[in-house]
Structure formats: structure tokens, C-alpha cells
Amino acid sequence: MKLDVNEISSILKQEISQYKNKLDISAVGRVVEVGDGIARIYGLQNAMAGEMLMFENGVKGEVFNLEEDSIGAVIYGDYVKVKEGSDVHSTGQLLSIPVGYELLGRVVNPLCEALDGGPSIRTASTRFIECDAPSISQRMPVKKPLQTGIKSIDSMIPIGRGQRELIIGDRKTGKTAIAIDTIINQRSENVLCIYVAIGLKESTVAEVIETLRKNGAMEYTTVVISSAADFAAMQYIAPYAGCALAEYFMYEHHRDVLCVYDDLGKHAVAYRQLSLLLRRPPGREAYPGDIFYLHSRLLERSAKLSEKLGGGSITALPIVETLEEQVSAYIPTNVISITDGQIYLKRDLFLSGIRPAIDVGTSVSRVGGDAQVEAMKKVSSKLRLYLAAYNELLNFARLGTELDVTAQAQLDRGARMVELLKQPQFSPISVGEQVITIFIGLGGFVDDIAVKKVAKFTQAFIQRLKSERGEYIDEINKTSKFSEELADKIANEIKVFKEANKLIS
């Protein structure tokens, strides 16, 4: 019987290929030492920095340090399950998480595992936790506004879609409240939201979730939690996981996304803890040398994409807590230099009843008027300078110096503008209402009303306008313009309202 060499050769090749597919060729190492969320592993000679590892019991980890005899890895999850002598498998992949619309309305940990008691999350897509930021050619200028619904921010410190605006201030000055107000206001703006809680108390996060739920904001929001009780490794990856989810919506579905990181000060502390446990060389304040890169590679991923890539955007609102108003401390100055502006909240203003307690002189938006609608730009162009002059005059008046009539009039109107810009928590308002409110103040329509009654008068007038002349507010909201004709109509409505409500004035 004559054998066909080619036939035998093809059968052998087929058998070998099947054998290769069945063979587990992943490298296996052994845990030499474990503790505080850090594992030292021997035997993974070909491991790469940033590679995902699988420990026994399904616990994930990531390669951080590459040393001569061993590697240092961080453990994501319950490191108590990882024992000395247990096996570790390399995966040859970077750390990734499930992403998709299934995550909207859910409360998850940084690995996107459900924490809200709902069903386990199953998605068709995954995304690497760390990705390169879009290049300059892939970006567009930031021009479309992201409305916060807060008068003092939208009028003087506007935020654009694709911008990175830092919220900074001492403890208990309303930083998180501004971020939550902004999320609530996106209900009618077609913007998806990601709220990342890093190192916060679980009771605080529960309050935030309840507030979002009450205001109907959880429908379009994902809450990523790594609380103060979690290990430092989970706090470290939390903002990157939130950003990866936001990138999925931006790149794959061309959506506008708002990301809140609360807060990056605690994130830096968690990274410092990991670095010290891994025996990396400490630098200033014991932070590692790459602490700046830690936040820059996160925040640079926020951008307004070009039309070629779909025109989606990620707007970042990082929060940093200061100690005794030390804006010049290490982490605050790092984040200030990375972001496109900051909203600075001052304790003195907060305690004096000015809320939100925004210090207009220190706060800035580097995008400025480009991120404002035409109507807002028209009425608020001089507001910032007006308030700066008011604060200067106020300091001058405290010395007991007599002021001339013009200066006194400016001081009186400034006090009324401060009252008009006050806003209750969790009550964002539309652009039309904001424009009319500022028009009332700067137009001098409340100059003859007692300072304490200004807010009440304006609120009552806006309510009347909404119920009887709602088309005026709708016109501003729809066209983004504030014509002279409309201004005259509103001025006339104010006059009629004053006559009918003499008790208020």
C-alpha cells in the first residue's frame, strides 16, 4: 500500500493545531509574600508592566513593579483570599472592565460589579481601564456649553462640553453639592453622567445616591464607588474605571458624558500608600515621583472629539479638598495646572450665607465666553467685573470712609446682585430663568427693593412669568438669544408685577 506523504503531513498539522488550542500556555507564578493589598510573586519572568493577573479564587491583580527576582503586584478585591504559596496566572492582557448601557442607573465598584443589590452586570463590550488620551488632531475646540443650572457658574465661570473644571475648597463648603446639581441639571440636556466616589464614607455616598434617585437623575447616571473602607488599590483604579465607561459612550456612541471625580486628593493618598508598600522611592510629602502623571493621564482623556470621530465629549469635574484654604499645596497645584480652570469655594462665604460659596476673584474658566449661549453672554458680560468692583468697594467702606453717591449706588446694587446669585441646594434652573434673573439685577429693576426681599421678589416674579408668560423663557431656551424686543417685554412685566405686589417691594 502506497502512502500519500502530503495527506499524512496535512493530518499531522491538523492534529498539532488542535493540540495547541487545548494547551494552556499561560505562565504560572507563585505568591511569595502578601499583605495590605500587595503581592510579591516569583516565577513570572515574562510579565509586563500593567498586565492583568488572575489569582486563585478569581481575584484580579495588576503588575506594578518589575524586579530582578520577582514582581510586585496590586490586588483588586479581597486580598485576604490570596494566600502565600498560591498560584498566579498571567493573562497577557491589560486590566479591563465591562462597559455598556446596562451600567446606567447602577451602583458598581471599580471592577463594575454590582453593589446595589440588583442583578449581576452582563455586557457585550469591555474596555481597558487605561487608554491613551486623544491627540490634538482628534480634538475640537470647546464651544458647546454644559449647563450646570447654577446662576453664578453659568454666568461667570462657564463650563464647556469637553472641558476639565476643578472644584476646590475646604471641607464642608458645598463642593459635592455643585457636582450633584450639575448632574441633576443634565436631565433635559441629553448628557450621560458618571459619578466616581473615591475614599468617601459609605453614608455620604448613600446620601448622594438617594438625592440623585429623588431627582430622577439615576436613569442616566452610573455611580462608581470605592469607599473609605475599601483597599487602596480599589480607590486607585476607581477614576480610571469611571473614565473608561465614559470613553465607551463617547467613542462608540458619540455621546456627551459628564464625569465627576470626588475626590482626587484621596485618590493621590491611595496611590501614595500603594507606592510606599511597593517600596518605590518617595518624593515631596512622601508622594512618588509620578504623582503628577497619575492625574494628568486621567484628566487628559477628557476632550471634545472631532466630527470625524463622532463629535462626542467627556467633561471632567474633578474635586479636590484643601486644608485651611491652602490652594498652593502639592496636589491642588498639580490638578490646577492640569485643568482648564477652577471653581474655588471659600469657607467664609459659606458661613456668611452666600451659597454656593464661590469666590469669583479666584475662580476662573479658561474657556470663558466661548462656552456660553448668546443670551447669557449678552446679559452677564459685565457681571464679573461688577462683582469685583463691589467687593473692592465693600472693603473700602469697612474702613468707615464716606462714599459719594455713585459709589454708594454701586455698593447697593452689588449687594442685591449677591442676593440674586444665591441658590438653594439641588434646585438647578434653566438658562432662560438665569438670563432673566441677571437682567433684573444688572438692569436696576430691584434697586428700590430692600436687600433682604430681593431674592423673594425675583423668585415670585419668575414663577409668575413661568405660569403666565412661559413663552418668554421658552424663547431664550430654544433660540439662545435675548433680543431687545424681549428685554422690553420683560421690563414691562416687571413694572406691572411691582404695581400689583407693593407689599413685596
Secondary structure per residue as TSV (DSSP state, phi and psi in degrees):
chain	resnum	aa	ss	phi	psi
A	1	M	-	360.0	126.3
A	2	K	-	-91.1	126.7
A	3	L	-	-89.7	140.4
A	4	D	-	-89.6	112.1
A	5	V	H	-61.5	-41.1
A	6	N	H	-64.1	-37.5
A	7	E	H	-67.9	-44.4
A	8	I	H	-61.5	-42.9
A	9	S	H	-60.3	-43.6
A	10	S	H	-67.2	-37.2
A	11	I	H	-65.3	-42.1
A	12	L	H	-63.5	-43.1
A	13	K	H	-62.3	-39.8
A	14	Q	H	-64.7	-43.6
A	15	E	H	-64.4	-40.5
A	16	I	H	-65.0	-42.1
A	17	S	H	-63.5	-39.4
A	18	Q	H	-66.0	-38.8
A	19	Y	H	-64.2	-39.6
A	20	K	H	-63.9	-41.2
A	21	N	H	-64.6	-34.1
A	22	K	H	-79.4	-21.2
A	23	L	S	-77.1	131.3
A	24	D	-	-85.9	104.5
A	25	I	-	-98.7	9.4
A	26	S	-	-70.0	141.4
A	27	A	-	-72.4	146.3
A	28	V	E	-122.2	130.0
A	29	G	E	-117.4	-175.5
A	30	R	E	-134.0	137.8
A	31	V	E	-73.9	119.6
A	32	V	E	-90.2	-38.1
A	33	E	E	-150.4	141.6
A	34	V	E	-145.4	143.6
A	35	G	E	170.3	143.9
A	36	D	T	55.9	33.3
A	37	G	T	80.5	9.1
A	38	I	E	-119.6	137.3
A	39	A	E	-124.4	137.7
A	40	R	E	-105.0	125.6
A	41	I	E	-121.0	137.1
A	42	Y	E	-112.7	139.4
A	43	G	S	110.3	-7.4
A	44	L	-	-100.6	72.2
A	45	Q	T	-65.0	-28.6
A	46	N	T	-98.6	13.0
A	47	A	-	-65.4	147.5
A	48	M	-	-112.4	151.5
A	49	A	T	-62.6	132.1
A	50	G	T	85.6	0.5
A	51	E	E	-72.7	144.3
A	52	M	E	-82.6	136.5
A	53	L	E	-116.3	151.3
A	54	M	E	-117.4	116.7
A	55	F	E	-87.8	171.6
A	56	E	G	-64.3	157.4
A	57	N	G	69.2	15.2
A	58	G	G	76.3	13.9
A	59	V	-	-80.5	134.7
A	60	K	E	-93.0	155.5
A	61	G	E	-148.1	177.6
A	62	E	E	-144.1	137.6
A	63	V	E	-71.1	125.8
A	64	F	E	-112.7	-50.6
A	65	N	E	-111.7	133.3
A	66	L	E	-109.5	112.4
A	67	E	-	-117.7	175.0
A	68	E	S	-62.7	-50.4
A	69	D	S	-100.4	-17.4
A	70	S	-	-153.6	176.8
A	71	I	E	-124.0	150.0
A	72	G	E	-102.7	129.3
A	73	A	E	-130.1	148.3
A	74	V	E	-97.5	148.5
A	75	I	E	-108.4	125.1
A	76	Y	E	-99.0	110.9
A	77	G	S	122.9	-155.2
A	78	D	-	-83.4	99.8
A	79	Y	G	-71.9	-12.1
A	80	V	G	-63.9	-26.8
A	81	K	G	-72.9	-18.7
A	82	V	-	-88.8	123.6
A	83	K	-	-112.3	154.6
A	84	E	T	-63.8	136.9
A	85	G	T	91.3	-8.7
A	86	S	-	-77.9	158.6
A	87	D	E	-81.5	150.3
A	88	V	E	-130.3	132.2
A	89	H	E	-108.7	132.6
A	90	S	E	-82.1	151.1
A	91	T	E	-111.9	-18.2
A	92	G	E	73.2	11.4
A	93	Q	E	-126.0	158.5
A	94	L	E	-80.2	159.0
A	95	L	-	-64.6	130.1
A	96	S	E	-134.7	161.8
A	97	I	E	-131.8	155.2
A	98	P	E	-70.9	139.6
A	99	V	E	-134.5	152.1
A	100	G	S	158.1	173.2
A	101	Y	G	-65.1	-16.8
A	102	E	G	-62.7	-20.4
A	103	L	G	-83.8	-14.9
A	104	L	T	-66.6	135.9
A	105	G	T	82.9	3.7
A	106	R	-	-108.8	157.9
A	107	V	E	-112.5	119.6
A	108	V	E	-132.4	165.3
A	109	N	-	-90.4	176.5
A	110	P	T	-62.4	-16.5
A	111	L	T	-93.1	9.2
A	112	C	-	62.5	37.5
A	113	E	-	-97.4	135.1
A	114	A	B	-62.0	136.6
A	115	L	-	-119.7	1.1
A	116	D	S	-100.0	10.1
A	117	G	S	79.9	2.4
A	118	G	S	-83.3	-176.0
A	119	P	-	-65.7	156.5
A	120	S	-	-63.8	149.0
A	121	I	-	-89.4	123.2
A	122	R	-	-124.1	121.6
A	123	T	-	-127.9	158.9
A	124	A	S	-84.1	-18.0
A	125	S	E	-118.4	151.3
A	126	T	E	-129.8	161.6
A	127	R	E	-146.9	143.0
A	128	F	E	-63.5	140.6
A	129	I	S	-66.1	-37.2
A	130	E	S	-111.9	126.6
A	131	C	-	-135.2	161.0
A	132	D	-	-70.9	145.4
A	133	A	-	-72.5	151.2
A	134	P	-	-62.7	145.1
A	135	S	-	-76.2	173.4
A	136	I	G	-61.4	-39.9
A	137	S	G	-69.0	-18.1
A	138	Q	G	-91.7	-1.3
A	139	R	B	-107.1	162.3
A	140	M	-	-123.9	158.5
A	141	P	-	-61.6	145.9
A	142	V	-	-81.4	114.4
A	143	K	-	-133.0	-30.3
A	144	K	S	-81.0	127.7
A	145	P	B	-73.8	147.1
A	146	L	-	-104.8	103.9
A	147	Q	-	-74.2	124.1
A	148	T	-	-87.7	-20.6
A	149	G	S	81.3	3.8
A	150	I	-	-105.7	120.6
A	151	K	H	-55.0	-49.4
A	152	S	H	-67.2	-27.0
A	153	I	H	-83.3	-51.4
A	154	D	H	-63.9	-25.1
A	155	S	H	-89.8	-34.6
A	156	M	H	-118.5	-27.1
A	157	I	S	-129.1	61.9
A	158	P	-	-63.4	145.7
A	159	I	-	-113.2	131.7
A	160	G	B	-102.1	158.6
A	161	R	T	-72.7	118.5
A	162	G	T	107.1	-1.8
A	163	Q	-	-87.0	163.7
A	164	R	B	-122.8	106.6
A	165	E	-	-116.3	117.3
A	166	L	E	-78.6	136.6
A	167	I	E	-108.5	117.4
A	168	I	E	-133.2	144.8
A	169	G	E	167.4	172.2
A	170	D	S	-68.3	173.5
A	171	R	T	-64.0	141.7
A	172	K	T	59.1	46.9
A	173	T	S	-117.2	4.3
A	174	G	S	98.1	23.8
A	175	K	H	-66.4	-51.7
A	176	T	H	-64.1	-34.9
A	177	A	H	-59.7	-40.2
A	178	I	H	-63.5	-43.7
A	179	A	H	-64.2	-42.1
A	180	I	H	-67.3	-41.0
A	181	D	H	-56.8	-42.7
A	182	T	H	-64.1	-41.8
A	183	I	H	-63.3	-44.8
A	184	I	H	-60.7	-36.9
A	185	N	H	-71.6	-13.7
A	186	Q	G	-80.5	0.6
A	187	R	G	-55.8	-38.1
A	188	S	G	-107.0	9.7
A	189	E	T	-105.5	-1.3
A	190	N	T	59.8	41.7
A	191	V	E	-119.3	127.7
A	192	L	E	-81.1	152.4
A	193	C	E	-130.4	141.7
A	194	I	E	-124.3	122.4
A	195	Y	E	-111.0	118.6
A	196	V	E	-108.5	116.1
A	197	A	E	-99.5	118.0
A	198	I	E	-117.5	113.4
A	199	G	S	70.7	18.1
A	200	L	-	-88.0	159.7
A	201	K	-	-66.0	145.7
A	202	E	H	-64.2	-32.0
A	203	S	H	-66.4	-37.1
A	204	T	H	-65.1	-44.1
A	205	V	H	-65.6	-38.1
A	206	A	H	-61.4	-38.7
A	207	E	H	-63.9	-42.4
A	208	V	H	-61.9	-46.4
A	209	I	H	-61.8	-41.9
A	210	E	H	-64.1	-40.3
A	211	T	H	-62.8	-44.3
A	212	L	H	-63.2	-39.5
A	213	R	H	-65.6	-45.2
A	214	K	H	-61.0	-34.9
A	215	N	T	-93.7	11.3
A	216	G	T	68.1	24.7
A	217	A	-	-94.0	-13.8
A	218	M	G	-69.8	-18.9
A	219	E	G	-59.6	-34.1
A	220	Y	G	-117.7	20.1
A	221	T	E	-126.6	142.1
A	222	T	E	-114.5	131.7
A	223	V	E	-106.3	118.4
A	224	V	E	-103.5	121.0
A	225	I	E	-116.2	130.3
A	226	S	E	-134.6	92.4
A	227	S	-	-75.8	176.2
A	228	A	T	-62.4	-23.4
A	229	A	T	-79.9	-14.3
A	230	D	S	-78.2	163.8
A	231	F	-	-71.9	157.0
A	232	A	H	-58.5	-34.0
A	233	A	H	-62.5	-40.6
A	234	M	H	-69.0	-36.9
A	235	Q	H	-66.0	-33.3
A	236	Y	H	-65.9	-43.2
A	237	I	H	-87.6	-9.8
A	238	A	H	-53.6	-52.9
A	239	P	H	-65.4	-32.4
A	240	Y	H	-68.5	-36.3
A	241	A	H	-65.2	-43.9
A	242	G	H	-60.7	-41.0
A	243	C	H	-68.7	-36.9
A	244	A	H	-63.0	-41.0
A	245	L	H	-64.5	-41.5
A	246	A	H	-63.8	-38.4
A	247	E	H	-65.1	-34.2
A	248	Y	I	-60.0	-46.4
A	249	F	I	-67.5	-35.3
A	250	M	I	-73.5	-48.1
A	251	Y	I	-79.4	-44.7
A	252	E	I	-83.8	-33.2
A	253	H	H	-120.3	4.0
A	254	H	-	56.9	38.4
A	255	R	-	-96.7	159.5
A	256	D	E	-91.0	130.7
A	257	V	E	-128.4	141.4
A	258	L	E	-110.7	126.3
A	259	C	E	-115.5	125.1
A	260	V	E	-111.0	124.2
A	261	Y	E	-109.5	109.1
A	262	D	E	-123.7	99.5
A	263	D	T	-131.0	162.1
A	264	L	H	-78.1	-14.5
A	265	G	H	-65.2	-45.8
A	266	K	H	-69.0	-31.5
A	267	H	H	-63.0	-42.7
A	268	A	H	-64.8	-38.2
A	269	V	H	-64.1	-41.0
A	270	A	H	-63.4	-41.2
A	271	Y	H	-67.5	-37.5
A	272	R	H	-60.9	-42.2
A	273	Q	H	-60.7	-46.2
A	274	L	H	-60.9	-44.0
A	275	S	H	-64.7	-40.5
A	276	L	H	-68.6	-38.7
A	277	L	H	-65.4	-31.5
A	278	L	T	-85.3	3.8
A	279	R	T	60.8	36.9
A	280	R	-	-77.8	148.8
A	281	P	-	-62.7	126.8
A	282	P	B	-80.5	151.4
A	283	G	-	-119.1	-137.5
A	284	R	G	-60.8	132.5
A	285	E	G	53.2	29.1
A	286	A	G	69.4	5.2
A	287	Y	-	-73.4	147.4
A	288	P	B	-69.3	166.2
A	289	G	T	-65.6	-23.1
A	290	D	T	-98.7	25.1
A	291	I	H	-65.7	-31.8
A	292	F	H	-67.0	-43.2
A	293	Y	H	-64.0	-29.7
A	294	L	H	-53.4	-47.2
A	295	H	H	-90.8	-29.5
A	296	S	H	-67.7	-38.3
A	297	R	H	-73.0	-18.2
A	298	L	H	-81.9	-51.9
A	299	L	H	-74.1	-26.4
A	300	E	T	-68.8	-15.2
A	301	R	T	-75.2	-12.8
A	302	S	-	-82.0	128.7
A	303	A	-	-165.9	164.9
A	304	K	B	-102.1	112.6
A	305	L	B	-75.0	154.9
A	306	S	-	-68.8	162.2
A	307	E	G	-61.4	-31.2
A	308	K	G	-61.4	-33.5
A	309	L	G	-95.8	8.2
A	310	G	T	108.0	-13.3
A	311	G	-	73.5	16.6
A	312	G	-	-71.9	173.8
A	313	S	E	-153.0	155.0
A	314	I	E	-122.7	121.2
A	315	T	E	-103.1	125.6
A	316	A	E	-104.3	132.1
A	317	L	E	-120.3	80.1
A	318	P	E	-73.2	146.6
A	319	I	E	-117.2	134.4
A	320	V	E	-131.6	130.7
A	321	E	E	-93.4	132.2
A	322	T	-	-101.1	162.1
A	323	L	S	-113.2	118.1
A	324	E	T	54.8	40.8
A	325	E	T	59.7	30.1
A	326	Q	-	-85.7	81.8
A	327	V	T	-68.9	-22.0
A	328	S	T	-88.5	11.4
A	329	A	S	-68.8	171.5
A	330	Y	H	-61.3	-59.8
A	331	I	H	-67.6	-44.8
A	332	P	H	-55.2	-43.4
A	333	T	H	-67.8	-35.4
A	334	N	H	-59.2	-50.6
A	335	V	H	-70.4	-35.4
A	336	I	H	-59.3	-40.7
A	337	S	H	-73.5	-19.8
A	338	I	H	-86.9	-35.1
A	339	T	S	-84.0	172.2
A	340	D	S	-99.2	27.1
A	341	G	E	141.1	171.4
A	342	Q	E	-145.4	146.9
A	343	I	E	-105.0	110.9
A	344	Y	E	-100.1	121.2
A	345	L	E	-101.7	130.6
A	346	K	-	-110.0	134.4
A	347	R	H	-62.7	-41.7
A	348	D	H	-59.2	-41.6
A	349	L	H	-66.5	-40.2
A	350	F	H	-62.6	-44.8
A	351	L	H	-71.5	-24.6
A	352	S	T	-84.2	1.5
A	353	G	T	95.0	2.5
A	354	I	-	-87.2	104.0
A	355	R	S	-134.3	129.7
A	356	P	S	-65.4	142.2
A	357	A	-	-84.8	57.8
A	358	I	B	-84.8	125.4
A	359	D	-	-84.7	102.8
A	360	V	T	-63.8	-33.0
A	361	G	T	-67.9	-35.8
A	362	T	T	-91.8	-28.7
A	363	S	-	-74.4	147.5
A	364	V	E	-156.2	148.6
A	365	S	E	-122.2	120.2
A	366	R	S	-77.3	-8.2
A	367	V	S	-86.4	-37.1
A	368	G	G	64.6	-141.8
A	369	G	G	-62.3	-16.8
A	370	D	G	-61.5	-25.8
A	371	A	G	-101.0	28.2
A	372	Q	S	-122.3	147.8
A	373	V	-	-73.7	159.4
A	374	E	H	-59.0	-39.9
A	375	A	H	-62.6	-45.0
A	376	M	H	-66.7	-40.4
A	377	K	H	-60.5	-37.5
A	378	K	H	-67.4	-45.4
A	379	V	H	-85.2	-24.6
A	380	S	H	-108.6	8.3
A	381	S	T	-58.9	-32.5
A	382	K	T	-104.2	3.3
A	383	L	H	-64.7	-44.1
A	384	R	H	-62.0	-46.6
A	385	L	H	-64.4	-36.8
A	386	Y	H	-62.5	-45.3
A	387	L	H	-69.4	-34.3
A	388	A	H	-63.9	-43.6
A	389	A	H	-65.0	-37.4
A	390	Y	H	-62.4	-45.4
A	391	N	H	-64.7	-36.6
A	392	E	H	-66.7	-44.5
A	393	L	H	-63.7	-36.4
A	394	L	H	-63.7	-43.5
A	395	N	H	-64.3	-36.8
A	396	F	H	-67.4	-41.4
A	397	A	H	-67.6	-27.8
A	398	R	T	-65.9	-19.6
A	399	L	T	-76.6	-6.7
A	400	G	T	88.0	11.4
A	401	T	-	-75.8	139.9
A	402	E	-	-75.0	137.8
A	403	L	-	-108.2	148.0
A	404	D	-	-74.3	175.5
A	405	V	H	-62.2	-41.9
A	406	T	H	-64.5	-45.1
A	407	A	H	-65.0	-40.1
A	408	Q	H	-65.0	-38.8
A	409	A	H	-64.9	-39.3
A	410	Q	H	-66.3	-39.1
A	411	L	H	-64.3	-43.0
A	412	D	H	-65.2	-43.7
A	413	R	H	-67.8	-36.8
A	414	G	H	-59.9	-42.2
A	415	A	H	-61.9	-37.6
A	416	R	H	-70.9	-36.1
A	417	M	H	-65.2	-38.4
A	418	V	H	-60.4	-41.6
A	419	E	H	-64.8	-40.5
A	420	L	H	-66.0	-31.5
A	421	L	H	-83.0	-8.4
A	422	K	-	-67.3	145.4
A	423	Q	-	-149.8	131.4
A	424	P	-	-64.9	156.7
A	425	Q	T	-69.1	145.6
A	426	F	T	57.4	38.5
A	427	S	-	-139.3	62.0
A	428	P	-	-64.8	149.6
A	429	I	-	-123.6	162.0
A	430	S	-	-72.5	164.4
A	431	V	H	-60.3	-42.3
A	432	G	H	-58.1	-44.2
A	433	E	H	-65.5	-39.2
A	434	Q	H	-63.5	-45.9
A	435	V	H	-60.6	-45.8
A	436	I	H	-65.6	-39.1
A	437	T	H	-60.9	-46.5
A	438	I	H	-68.6	-36.4
A	439	F	H	-60.9	-40.2
A	440	I	H	-61.8	-43.7
A	441	G	H	-71.2	-54.1
A	442	L	H	-71.9	-21.9
A	443	G	T	-79.9	-5.2
A	444	G	T	78.7	18.2
A	445	F	T	-75.6	-12.9
A	446	V	T	-116.4	14.1
A	447	D	T	-61.5	-27.0
A	448	D	T	-96.5	10.5
A	449	I	S	-108.0	139.7
A	450	A	-	-57.4	140.3
A	451	V	H	-53.2	-41.8
A	452	K	H	-67.9	-20.7
A	453	K	H	-100.6	-2.7
A	454	V	H	-60.9	-48.6
A	455	A	H	-62.9	-42.5
A	456	K	H	-64.7	-43.2
A	457	F	H	-61.3	-48.4
A	458	T	H	-64.3	-42.1
A	459	Q	H	-62.2	-43.0
A	460	A	H	-64.2	-39.7
A	461	F	H	-66.5	-43.6
A	462	I	H	-61.9	-40.6
A	463	Q	H	-62.3	-42.3
A	464	R	H	-64.5	-41.8
A	465	L	H	-63.3	-39.5
A	466	K	H	-64.9	-38.3
A	467	S	H	-82.2	-34.6
A	468	E	H	-106.9	-32.0
A	469	R	-	-130.8	49.3
A	470	G	H	-59.6	-23.7
A	471	E	H	-65.3	-24.8
A	472	Y	H	-66.7	-45.9
A	473	I	H	-67.8	-41.7
A	474	D	H	-61.7	-36.4
A	475	E	H	-61.7	-42.3
A	476	I	H	-67.6	-43.5
A	477	N	H	-63.6	-37.4
A	478	K	H	-83.6	-42.6
A	479	T	H	-94.1	-17.1
A	480	S	-	61.4	22.6
A	481	K	-	-124.6	153.7
A	482	F	-	-131.2	89.3
A	483	S	-	-74.4	161.4
A	484	E	H	-62.0	-36.7
A	485	E	H	-61.9	-44.8
A	486	L	H	-67.1	-37.5
A	487	A	H	-60.8	-42.2
A	488	D	H	-64.1	-39.8
A	489	K	H	-63.4	-42.6
A	490	I	H	-69.3	-38.4
A	491	A	H	-60.2	-39.4
A	492	N	H	-67.3	-39.4
A	493	E	H	-63.8	-37.6
A	494	I	H	-63.8	-42.6
A	495	K	H	-61.4	-45.6
A	496	V	H	-63.4	-41.9
A	497	F	H	-64.7	-38.8
A	498	K	H	-62.9	-43.4
A	499	E	H	-65.1	-35.2
A	500	A	H	-81.2	-15.0
A	501	N	T	-130.5	57.9
A	502	K	T	-64.4	-25.5
A	503	L	T	-64.6	-36.2
A	504	I	T	-66.4	-43.2
A	505	S	-	-82.5	360.0
